[in-house]
C-alpha cells in the first residue's frame, strides 16, 4: 500500500528543493506517522510513510525502491537485503533494538551511511520525529537545513 508524501506541517519559506530525493519511514506506528506529518516543514525533504507497522524483511527492497533515505522505526536492514536496495544512501535507525542489530561497517562498505538519533535517545513520538527530520536535514544540506 503506497501512502502519499506527507505535506502537512508548519508553513515555511521554501529555501531548497529536493528534486529526485526521497525518504521513506518504514514500520511507523500510527502515532509516529502522525508525528512526522505534524512536525515536517514545507521545505523539508519529502517523506513517505510506509503503513505496515512490522513489514517482512524481504519486502524492504520494494518498500524502499526509489528512496535515498530509509528511516527504520523498529526494523534493521541486513546487508544481504541492503544490497538489493538500489539507490539507498542513508539509513536512520529510530530504535535501540534496530541499532544493536545493524551491521554498520558492512552497510558503509555497501555505500550506505547509517545514522542514529544520538544520546540520550528521544522517547516521545514527537521527539523521535523531530530528531529524524533534523537528521534528514543534515544529510541533504551541508548547513543542516
N, C-alpha and C positions, 0 to 999 in steps of 0.2 A: 504494500500500500504506500503510495507516494503522498507525502504531505507537502503542501506548498511552502515556499520560503516564508519565514517569519518577517513581517514588515511592520509590526507594531512597535511601539516604544516611544520615548520622548522625542519630540521634533528637534532636529539638529541641522545646522548648516552643512550641506554636503561638501566635504573637503577632498574626498578622494573617491575613485571608482575602482571596482574590483572586476574588471572585465575578465570573464573566464574563471575567476577564483570562486571557490565554494567550500563551505564547511558543512558537515553533517553530524548531528548529535545522534548517537546510537544507544539504545537502551534506557532512554529517559522515562522516568515516571511522569504521570500527568502533571504533578506539581512542579517537577523540574522543567517540563516543556513550557508550562505557563510562565515560570520564572524567566526562561530565555526569551519568551515573547514579550514580556513586560519590561525587561531590562535592556534589550538591544536597541541601539540608536539607529536612526535612519541612515547614517553614513557608515555604519559598521558593515563588515563582510556579510554577504547573505548566508544565513544559517538555516538549514533544513532540519526538521525533527523527524527521525525515523520512529514511527509509532509503536513498534513492538518492544515491550519492556525487557524481554530476555531473548534476543534473537539467537538462533542457532549459529554457531561459529562458521559453518560452511556457507551461510548466507551473507556473511560480511563483505566479500568482494562485490557482490551485486548491490548491496546497500550503500557501499562507498564509491561506486562507479562514478567517475567524473568529479570526485572531490579531491581537493588538495589537503584538506584538514579533516581528520576524524576526531570527534570528541566522544570518548567512550565513557559512558556513565558507570557501568558495572562489569563490563567485559574487558578482556585483554585481547591482544592480537598476536597470535602465534606467528612465527616467522614464515612457516610454510603457507599460511593464509595471506600474510602481508605481501609475499612475492606475487600474489595474484591481483593485488590492488594497484593496478597501473595508475600512475599519476599521483598517488598518495605521497605527500612530502612531510606531513607532520601528524602526530597523534598527541592529543591532550587526554591524559588519564584523570578522571574525576574521583575515583575511589581508591582507598588504600589497598584493597584486595587486588584490583587491576594492576596497580603499580608493582606490587610484590610479585605478581605472576609474569610481568613483562620481561622480555629479554632485550634490555636497552641497547647493549652493544651490538647484538645481531640486527636489530632494527636499524641502527645507524649504519651498519655495513651494507644495508639494502638501500640507503639513501633516504631513510625515513627518520626524522628527528623526533624523539619522544619528549614530551613536556609534562610537568606535573603542576599542581596549583600552589606549591610551596608549603612552608610550615610557619605557623600552625595551619593545618588544613581547614578550610572553611566548613562549617557544619550545617548552616541553613541552606535551603534550595536557592534562595535569593543570592546569598554569598557565593555559593558554588557557581551559579550562572554568571554573576559579575566577574568572578575570577577567571572563568573560562573565556568569556568575551574579551576581557583585558588581555589574556594570553593570545587570542586571535589577533587583537590589535598589534601586539608586539611582533607577532610573526609577519604580518603583512606590511608593517610600516616601521622603518628604522627609527622613527621618533616615538613609537608607541601608540600611534593613532590619535 
